[in-house]
Amino acid sequence: MGLPVIVLGCKADLGNQEVTPADASMMLGRYDTGLIPVSITDPSLKDKLIKSFDYLLRAIVRERGEPHVYKVKKI
């Protein structure tokens, strides 16, 4: 299966990105992945950040075949 690839667009709340989300998505399309805008100052974007790392950690545990169950602590 392999590990998933995700791309996080940090500080998405600032609005003055050097690369627009549309340009990033077009560039990432060839890798069959998308862009997840995240930030720690906007509650909805912070939730996306937490869920992204939760997803990656679960994928790593699943790939290793470990039966470990963990809980993500909200920050």
N, C-alpha and C positions, 0 to 999 in steps of 0.2 A: 504494500500500500504506500509506504513512504509518508513522510511528514507533510502536513499542509503548508502552503506558503501564503502568508498574509502580509499586506503592506499597510502600515499605520501612518496617516498624515498628521503629524504632531502639530500642536498649536493651531488647530483648524479654526479656532474662534477669532484669530487675529484679523483674518480677511485680507491680508496683503501677501498672499502666497506668491512665491517666485514661479511656481508651477501650478497651474489651475487644476482643480479636481478633474475636469474633463480631459485635459492633456495627459494627466497621470493615468487616468483610466484607459485612455487609448494606448498609451505606451505599455501598460501592464496587461492588456488584452492578449498580447502574444505569449505571455507566461501563464495564461488561464487563471489569473487572479485579479482581484479588485482592490480598490482603495477604501480604507476605513478611516474617516476623519475622526480624530480624537483630540481631547484637551482635558486638562485637570481643572480648569476654571468654569467650564460649562457643565452642569449636571448631566445632561443627556449624552454629551460627548465623553464625559468621564465614565459613564456607565458602559459605553462602547469599548473604552480602553480596558476596563476590568473584565468585561465579557470576552474580549479578544485574547487576553492572557489566560483566562480560564479555559477557553477553547484550545489554545496551544498546549497548555499543561495536560489537559485531558488526552489530547492526541498523542503526546509523548508517552504518557503512562500506558495508553492503549497499544501503541506501537511496541513498547517494551514487553507487553504481555503481563504487566504487573497488576495484581488485583487490588492495589492500594486505592483507597477512597479518601478524598480530602475535601475540605471545605474552604472556599475562598472567603477571606475576611474583607468585608467592605471597608474602604478607607474614606 
